Amino acid sequence: MHKTVVAILVVAVALVIASSAFSRPSVTTLNGTVGPGFTISLKGATNLKAGTYKFKINDKSNIHNFALKGPVSKQLTGIGFVGTKTVTVKLKKGKYTYYCAPHASQMKGTFTVK
C-alpha cells in the first residue's frame, strides 16, 4: 500500500513539472536591422506590453551599432560588429528609442511599451 501511494505521488509531481514546462509563454521576437547605409528599423514593435522580448538584430555595417534607450537602456550591437545577434531584454512600461549612437540624429526610431 505504501509503495502505491509513493508511486502515485511521483507520477503526480512529474505531471505538474511537465505541464508547467509546456505552459510557459513564448517570448516575442522583435527584428531589427541597422545598415548597410544610414538606415535603422525595428519590426514587431507595436502594441507591446511590459515583459521579456528577444531582439534579433541584423547589423550590416561595422560603422553602426544598435542601441536601446528608455526605461531600460542597452547596447545590442557594437561598432565594428557585423552579423546577427539575439539579445533578450525585459522591457518596462514607457517610451523607447532605438538608434545608432554615432549617427543618432539621423538613425533612430521609437516605440512604446504599455
PAVOVEX-835161 format. One line per 2 residues: their letters; for each residue x negated, y negated, z of N, C-alpha, C, O, CB. Coordinates in nm, 3 decimals. Glycine has a CB too. Layout:
A) X/Y/Z/X/Y/Z/X/Y/Z/X/Y/Z/X/Y/Z  ...
END
This chain:
MH) -0.083/0.119/0.000/0.000/0.000/0.000/-0.087/-0.125/0.000/-0.061/-0.219/-0.076/0.094/0.000/0.121  -0.191/-0.128/0.086/-0.280/-0.244/0.096/-0.349/-0.272/-0.038/-0.360/-0.388/-0.078/-0.385/-0.220/0.205
KT) -0.394/-0.168/-0.107/-0.461/-0.186/-0.237/-0.366/-0.243/-0.341/-0.408/-0.321/-0.426/-0.519/-0.053/-0.286  -0.240/-0.207/-0.335/-0.141/-0.257/-0.429/-0.119/-0.407/-0.411/-0.111/-0.480/-0.510/-0.008/-0.183/-0.410
VV) -0.111/-0.454/-0.287/-0.093/-0.596/-0.258/-0.214/-0.675/-0.306/-0.199/-0.781/-0.366/-0.070/-0.619/-0.107  -0.333/-0.624/-0.280/-0.456/-0.692/-0.324/-0.460/-0.698/-0.476/-0.496/-0.801/-0.533/-0.582/-0.619/-0.269
AI) -0.424/-0.589/-0.543/-0.424/-0.587/-0.689/-0.324/-0.687/-0.745/-0.355/-0.755/-0.843/-0.391/-0.446/-0.741  -0.207/-0.699/-0.686/-0.107/-0.796/-0.731/-0.158/-0.939/-0.712/-0.140/-1.023/-0.800/0.025/-0.777/-0.654
LV) -0.223/-0.965/-0.599/-0.279/-1.099/-0.575/-0.389/-1.133/-0.674/-0.396/-1.246/-0.722/-0.333/-1.108/-0.432  -0.473/-1.037/-0.705/-0.582/-1.059/-0.802/-0.523/-1.092/-0.939/-0.571/-1.184/-1.006/-0.674/-0.935/-0.811
VA) -0.423/-1.019/-0.980/-0.359/-1.045/-1.110/-0.292/-1.183/-1.109/-0.302/-1.257/-1.207/-0.254/-0.935/-1.142  -0.224/-1.217/-1.000/-0.157/-1.347/-0.990/-0.258/-1.461/-1.001/-0.234/-1.557/-1.074/-0.078/-1.357/-0.858
VA) -0.369/-1.451/-0.929/-0.472/-1.555/-0.935/-0.530/-1.565/-1.076/-0.553/-1.676/-1.126/-0.585/-1.526/-0.832  -0.554/-1.452/-1.140/-0.608/-1.453/-1.276/-0.511/-1.521/-1.372/-0.554/-1.595/-1.460/-0.638/-1.309/-1.323
LV) -0.383/-1.498/-1.356/-0.283/-1.562/-1.443/-0.278/-1.713/-1.421/-0.265/-1.789/-1.517/-0.145/-1.502/-1.418  -0.289/-1.757/-1.297/-0.290/-1.900/-1.267/-0.412/-1.966/-1.331/-0.401/-2.073/-1.391/-0.289/-1.925/-1.114
IA) -0.527/-1.905/-1.317/-0.650/-1.960/-1.375/-0.639/-1.964/-1.528/-0.674/-2.065/-1.590/-0.774/-1.875/-1.333  -0.590/-1.857/-1.588/-0.578/-1.852/-1.734/-0.478/-1.955/-1.784/-0.503/-2.021/-1.886/-0.535/-1.713/-1.779
SS) -0.366/-1.972/-1.716/-0.266/-2.068/-1.763/-0.315/-2.211/-1.750/-0.282/-2.295/-1.833/-0.135/-2.051/-1.687  -0.395/-2.241/-1.645/-0.447/-2.376/-1.631/-0.551/-2.406/-1.739/-0.563/-2.521/-1.782/-0.507/-2.396/-1.493
AF) -0.625/-2.306/-1.781/-0.724/-2.327/-1.888/-0.657/-2.359/-2.020/-0.708/-2.439/-2.098/-0.813/-2.204/-1.903  -0.543/-2.298/-2.046/-0.473/-2.322/-2.171/-0.387/-2.446/-2.169/-0.349/-2.496/-2.275/-0.388/-2.204/-2.205
SR) -0.356/-2.498/-2.052/-0.266/-2.613/-2.045/-0.340/-2.746/-2.037/-0.277/-2.851/-2.024/-0.176/-2.599/-1.926  -0.472/-2.744/-2.046/-0.547/-2.869/-2.044/-0.515/-2.950/-2.169/-0.513/-2.897/-2.280/-0.699/-2.843/-2.034
PS) -0.488/-3.080/-2.150/-0.457/-3.162/-2.267/-0.581/-3.179/-2.355/-0.693/-3.187/-2.305/-0.403/-3.299/-2.225  -0.559/-3.184/-2.486/-0.671/-3.204/-2.576/-0.714/-3.351/-2.573/-0.633/-3.439/-2.546/-0.634/-3.161/-2.720
VT) -0.838/-3.374/-2.600/-0.892/-3.509/-2.599/-0.882/-3.566/-2.741/-0.923/-3.501/-2.837/-1.041/-3.510/-2.549  -0.827/-3.686/-2.754/-0.812/-3.752/-2.883/-0.948/-3.802/-2.931/-1.027/-3.855/-2.853/-0.711/-3.870/-2.874
TL) -0.974/-3.783/-3.060/-1.099/-3.830/-3.120/-1.072/-3.958/-3.199/-0.981/-3.963/-3.282/-1.161/-3.721/-3.210  -1.152/-4.059/-3.173/-1.149/-4.185/-3.248/-1.271/-4.185/-3.339/-1.383/-4.161/-3.293/-1.148/-4.311/-3.152
NG) -1.251/-4.211/-3.468/-1.360/-4.203/-3.566/-1.410/-4.342/-3.603/-1.337/-4.424/-3.658/-1.313/-4.129/-3.692  -1.536/-4.366/-3.573/-1.599/-4.495/-3.603/-1.703/-4.481/-3.710/-1.767/-4.377/-3.725/-1.660/-4.555/-3.479
TV) -1.720/-4.589/-3.787/-1.825/-4.595/-3.889/-1.891/-4.732/-3.881/-1.824/-4.834/-3.867/-1.767/-4.568/-4.034  -2.023/-4.731/-3.891/-2.097/-4.857/-3.897/-2.198/-4.845/-4.011/-2.271/-4.747/-4.021/-2.168/-4.890/-3.761
GP) -2.199/-4.949/-4.098/-2.288/-4.948/-4.214/-2.229/-4.865/-4.326/-2.118/-4.813/-4.313/-2.425/-4.895/-4.176  -2.302/-4.850/-4.440/-2.440/-4.892/-4.460/-2.454/-5.042/-4.482/-2.559/-5.099/-4.453/-2.498/-4.818/-4.576
GF) -2.349/-5.107/-4.532/-2.354/-5.253/-4.544/-2.317/-5.316/-4.410/-2.337/-5.256/-4.305/-2.259/-5.303/-4.657  -2.264/-5.434/-4.415/-2.226/-5.505/-4.292/-2.078/-5.480/-4.261/-1.997/-5.572/-4.258/-2.254/-5.658/-4.305
TI) -2.046/-5.351/-4.239/-1.910/-5.311/-4.207/-1.908/-5.226/-4.081/-2.004/-5.154/-4.051/-1.846/-5.235/-4.325  -1.798/-5.235/-4.009/-1.777/-5.152/-3.891/-1.627/-5.124/-3.882/-1.545/-5.213/-3.908/-1.830/-5.222/-3.759
SL) -1.591/-5.001/-3.846/-1.449/-4.967/-3.835/-1.430/-4.860/-3.727/-1.523/-4.789/-3.689/-1.394/-4.916/-3.971  -1.306/-4.853/-3.680/-1.269/-4.751/-3.582/-1.127/-4.706/-3.615/-1.033/-4.785/-3.607/-1.279/-4.806/-3.435
KG) -1.113/-4.580/-3.652/-0.981/-4.525/-3.688/-0.924/-4.446/-3.571/-0.995/-4.378/-3.498/-0.992/-4.434/-3.815  -0.793/-4.458/-3.556/-0.724/-4.386/-3.450/-0.705/-4.466/-3.323/-0.650/-4.415/-3.225/-0.799/-4.262/-3.417
AT) -0.748/-4.592/-3.323/-0.743/-4.675/-3.202/-0.615/-4.758/-3.197/-0.620/-4.880/-3.179/-0.865/-4.767/-3.195  -0.500/-4.691/-3.212/-0.372/-4.760/-3.199/-0.286/-4.685/-3.098/-0.293/-4.562/-3.088/-0.299/-4.770/-3.337
NL) -0.206/-4.759/-3.023/-0.119/-4.702/-2.921/-0.194/-4.614/-2.822/-0.148/-4.505/-2.786/-0.009/-4.621/-2.987  -0.309/-4.662/-2.777/-0.389/-4.584/-2.683/-0.342/-4.605/-2.540/-0.305/-4.716/-2.501/-0.537/-4.622/-2.696
KA) -0.344/-4.497/-2.464/-0.316/-4.503/-2.321/-0.446/-4.479/-2.247/-0.536/-4.414/-2.300/-0.207/-4.399/-2.279  -0.456/-4.531/-2.126/-0.577/-4.510/-2.046/-0.603/-4.360/-2.036/-0.511/-4.280/-2.016/-0.562/-4.574/-1.904
GT) -0.729/-4.323/-2.049/-0.766/-4.182/-2.041/-0.897/-4.156/-2.112/-0.970/-4.248/-2.148/-0.656/-4.094/-2.101  -0.926/-4.029/-2.133/-1.052/-3.986/-2.191/-1.039/-3.968/-2.342/-0.944/-3.906/-2.390/-1.100/-3.856/-2.125
YK) -1.135/-4.022/-2.415/-1.137/-4.015/-2.561/-1.277/-3.976/-2.609/-1.377/-4.008/-2.545/-1.094/-4.150/-2.624  -1.282/-3.907/-2.724/-1.409/-3.881/-2.790/-1.425/-3.983/-2.901/-1.336/-4.000/-2.984/-1.416/-3.734/-2.846
FK) -1.537/-4.050/-2.901/-1.573/-4.143/-3.009/-1.672/-4.069/-3.098/-1.784/-4.038/-3.056/-1.633/-4.279/-2.952  -1.632/-4.041/-3.221/-1.721/-3.978/-3.319/-1.767/-4.088/-3.413/-1.690/-4.137/-3.496/-1.649/-3.860/-3.398
IN) -1.893/-4.126/-3.398/-1.947/-4.241/-3.471/-2.038/-4.193/-3.583/-2.132/-4.117/-3.561/-2.023/-4.336/-3.376  -2.009/-4.240/-3.705/-2.092/-4.213/-3.821/-2.172/-4.341/-3.847/-2.121/-4.436/-3.906/-2.007/-4.169/-3.947
DK) -2.296/-4.341/-3.802/-2.384/-4.457/-3.815/-2.467/-4.439/-3.942/-2.551/-4.349/-3.950/-2.477/-4.474/-3.689  -2.442/-4.524/-4.041/-2.503/-4.509/-4.173/-2.620/-4.603/-4.199/-2.667/-4.613/-4.312/-2.400/-4.531/-4.278
SN) -2.668/-4.671/-4.095/-2.778/-4.765/-4.118/-2.863/-4.780/-3.993/-2.811/-4.788/-3.881/-2.723/-4.902/-4.161  -2.995/-4.784/-4.012/-3.085/-4.799/-3.899/-3.097/-4.943/-3.849/-3.169/-4.968/-3.752/-3.221/-4.746/-3.936
IH) -3.028/-5.038/-3.913/-3.032/-5.176/-3.865/-2.907/-5.212/-3.783/-2.895/-5.324/-3.733/-3.045/-5.272/-3.982  -2.815/-5.117/-3.769/-2.692/-5.140/-3.695/-2.682/-5.049/-3.574/-2.755/-4.951/-3.562/-2.570/-5.120/-3.787
NF) -2.590/-5.082/-3.485/-2.552/-4.992/-3.377/-2.401/-5.001/-3.360/-2.336/-5.083/-3.426/-2.626/-5.027/-3.244  -2.345/-4.918/-3.274/-2.201/-4.920/-3.246/-2.188/-4.928/-3.095/-2.225/-4.836/-3.023/-2.127/-4.793/-3.305
AL) -2.133/-5.041/-3.049/-2.119/-5.064/-2.905/-1.974/-5.097/-2.873/-1.896/-5.137/-2.959/-2.213/-5.178/-2.858  -1.941/-5.078/-2.747/-1.806/-5.099/-2.697/-1.814/-5.193/-2.578/-1.893/-5.172/-2.486/-1.738/-4.965/-2.659
KG) -1.729/-5.299/-2.580/-1.726/-5.395/-2.469/-1.582/-5.413/-2.424/-1.492/-5.429/-2.507/-1.788/-5.532/-2.510  -1.561/-5.410/-2.294/-1.427/-5.426/-2.236/-1.430/-5.382/-2.091/-1.534/-5.390/-2.026/-1.322/-5.346/-2.315
PV) -1.316/-5.336/-2.039/-1.315/-5.284/-1.902/-1.418/-5.173/-1.883/-1.469/-5.153/-1.772/-1.176/-5.233/-1.866  -1.449/-5.101/-1.990/-1.558/-5.005/-1.993/-1.647/-5.045/-2.110/-1.599/-5.056/-2.222/-1.506/-4.855/-2.007
SK) -1.775/-5.067/-2.085/-1.869/-5.105/-2.191/-1.972/-4.996/-2.207/-2.020/-4.938/-2.109/-1.937/-5.241/-2.160  -2.007/-4.968/-2.333/-2.102/-4.860/-2.358/-2.160/-4.874/-2.497/-2.089/-4.909/-2.591/-2.035/-4.721/-2.341
QL) -2.289/-4.848/-2.510/-2.352/-4.842/-2.642/-2.341/-4.698/-2.690/-2.389/-4.606/-2.623/-2.503/-4.890/-2.637  -2.276/-4.677/-2.804/-2.252/-4.542/-2.854/-2.360/-4.494/-2.948/-2.392/-4.375/-2.949/-2.119/-4.536/-2.922
TG) -2.417/-4.584/-3.029/-2.536/-4.551/-3.109/-2.634/-4.667/-3.097/-2.596/-4.779/-3.061/-2.499/-4.525/-3.261  -2.760/-4.640/-3.126/-2.863/-4.742/-3.111/-2.921/-4.785/-3.244/-2.905/-4.718/-3.346/-2.972/-4.692/-3.022
IG) -2.989/-4.898/-3.241/-3.063/-4.945/-3.358/-3.167/-4.838/-3.391/-3.231/-4.784/-3.300/-3.131/-5.088/-3.332  -3.183/-4.808/-3.516/-3.278/-4.706/-3.557/-3.214/-4.569/-3.575/-3.268/-4.485/-3.646/-3.389/-4.697/-3.456
FV) -3.100/-4.546/-3.512/-3.031/-4.417/-3.525/-2.949/-4.415/-3.654/-2.878/-4.510/-3.685/-2.940/-4.391/-3.403  -2.959/-4.306/-3.728/-2.875/-4.281/-3.844/-2.823/-4.138/-3.829/-2.900/-4.045/-3.809/-2.953/-4.302/-3.981
GT) -2.692/-4.124/-3.840/-2.633/-3.991/-3.826/-2.499/-3.999/-3.757/-2.439/-4.107/-3.746/-2.727/-3.898/-3.747  -2.451/-3.885/-3.712/-2.323/-3.878/-3.644/-2.346/-3.842/-3.498/-2.424/-3.753/-3.466/-2.229/-3.775/-3.712
KT) -2.277/-3.914/-3.412/-2.290/-3.891/-3.268/-2.151/-3.893/-3.207/-2.068/-3.977/-3.242/-2.383/-4.000/-3.201  -2.124/-3.801/-3.116/-1.997/-3.796/-3.046/-2.021/-3.825/-2.898/-2.105/-3.762/-2.833/-1.927/-3.659/-3.065
VT) -1.947/-3.922/-2.846/-1.960/-3.965/-2.707/-1.822/-3.965/-2.644/-1.726/-4.016/-2.703/-2.027/-4.106/-2.697  -1.810/-3.908/-2.525/-1.683/-3.908/-2.453/-1.681/-4.027/-2.357/-1.775/-4.048/-2.281/-1.663/-3.774/-2.375
VK) -1.571/-4.104/-2.363/-1.558/-4.224/-2.281/-1.420/-4.224/-2.215/-1.319/-4.196/-2.279/-1.579/-4.354/-2.366  -1.418/-4.255/-2.086/-1.292/-4.268/-2.014/-1.251/-4.415/-2.019/-1.311/-4.499/-1.952/-1.304/-4.217/-1.865
LK) -1.149/-4.446/-2.099/-1.105/-4.584/-2.119/-1.004/-4.624/-2.012/-0.915/-4.547/-1.976/-1.045/-4.601/-2.258  -1.020/-4.745/-1.963/-0.925/-4.805/-1.869/-0.837/-4.904/-1.945/-0.869/-4.942/-2.057/-0.999/-4.877/-1.751
KG) -0.726/-4.944/-1.884/-0.638/-5.042/-1.947/-0.712/-5.172/-1.974/-0.796/-5.215/-1.894/-0.514/-5.068/-1.859  -0.681/-5.234/-2.089/-0.741/-5.363/-2.122/-0.773/-5.375/-2.269/-0.744/-5.286/-2.349/-0.866/-5.384/-2.041
KY) -0.834/-5.488/-2.303/-0.872/-5.517/-2.442/-1.020/-5.482/-2.462/-1.105/-5.513/-2.378/-0.846/-5.668/-2.477  -1.048/-5.418/-2.573/-1.184/-5.375/-2.606/-1.228/-5.436/-2.739/-1.146/-5.461/-2.828/-1.193/-5.222/-2.612
TY) -1.358/-5.458/-2.750/-1.420/-5.499/-2.876/-1.525/-5.394/-2.910/-1.609/-5.360/-2.826/-1.483/-5.643/-2.866  -1.522/-5.343/-3.031/-1.632/-5.259/-3.081/-1.709/-5.346/-3.178/-1.652/-5.423/-3.255/-1.580/-5.125/-3.149
YC) -1.841/-5.333/-3.174/-1.924/-5.427/-3.250/-2.063/-5.371/-3.274/-2.104/-5.273/-3.213/-1.934/-5.560/-3.177  -2.135/-5.436/-3.365/-2.277/-5.412/-3.387/-2.350/-5.527/-3.318/-2.332/-5.643/-3.356/-2.313/-5.402/-3.544
AP) -2.431/-5.497/-3.218/-2.495/-5.601/-3.137/-2.576/-5.702/-3.218/-2.561/-5.822/-3.196/-2.584/-5.537/-3.034  -2.663/-5.660/-3.311/-2.740/-5.759/-3.385/-2.657/-5.845/-3.480/-2.700/-5.954/-3.519/-2.847/-5.689/-3.463
HA) -2.539/-5.798/-3.517/-2.456/-5.869/-3.614/-2.314/-5.889/-3.561/-2.218/-5.880/-3.636/-2.453/-5.793/-3.747  -2.302/-5.916/-3.431/-2.171/-5.921/-3.364/-2.078/-6.029/-3.419/-1.956/-6.014/-3.412/-2.192/-5.943/-3.216
SQ) -2.134/-6.136/-3.473/-2.047/-6.243/-3.523/-1.968/-6.199/-3.646/-1.860/-6.252/-3.671/-2.130/-6.366/-3.557  -2.021/-6.104/-3.723/-1.951/-6.061/-3.844/-1.910/-5.914/-3.843/-1.832/-5.873/-3.928/-2.037/-6.087/-3.963
MK) -1.960/-5.836/-3.750/-1.928/-5.693/-3.746/-1.862/-5.658/-3.613/-1.929/-5.620/-3.517/-2.056/-5.607/-3.767  -1.729/-5.671/-3.609/-1.657/-5.642/-3.485/-1.511/-5.613/-3.515/-1.459/-5.647/-3.621/-1.669/-5.759/-3.387
GT) -1.447/-5.551/-3.420/-1.305/-5.524/-3.426/-1.254/-5.507/-3.284/-1.333/-5.497/-3.190/-1.274/-5.399/-3.512  -1.123/-5.504/-3.267/-1.065/-5.493/-3.133/-0.955/-5.388/-3.129/-0.897/-5.351/-3.230/-1.009/-5.629/-3.088
FT) -0.930/-5.340/-3.007/-0.814/-5.255/-2.980/-0.776/-5.272/-2.835/-0.855/-5.320/-2.754/-0.844/-5.105/-3.013  -0.655/-5.231/-2.802/-0.602/-5.246/-2.666/-0.562/-5.110/-2.611/-0.505/-5.027/-2.682/-0.481/-5.343/-2.662
VK) -0.593/-5.089/-2.485/-0.553/-4.968/-2.414/-0.447/-5.010/-2.313/-0.469/-5.101/-2.233/-0.675/-4.897/-2.344  -0.332/-4.943/-2.316/-0.221/-4.977/-2.225/-0.209/-4.877/-2.113/-0.122/-4.891/-2.027/-0.090/-4.984/-2.301
END
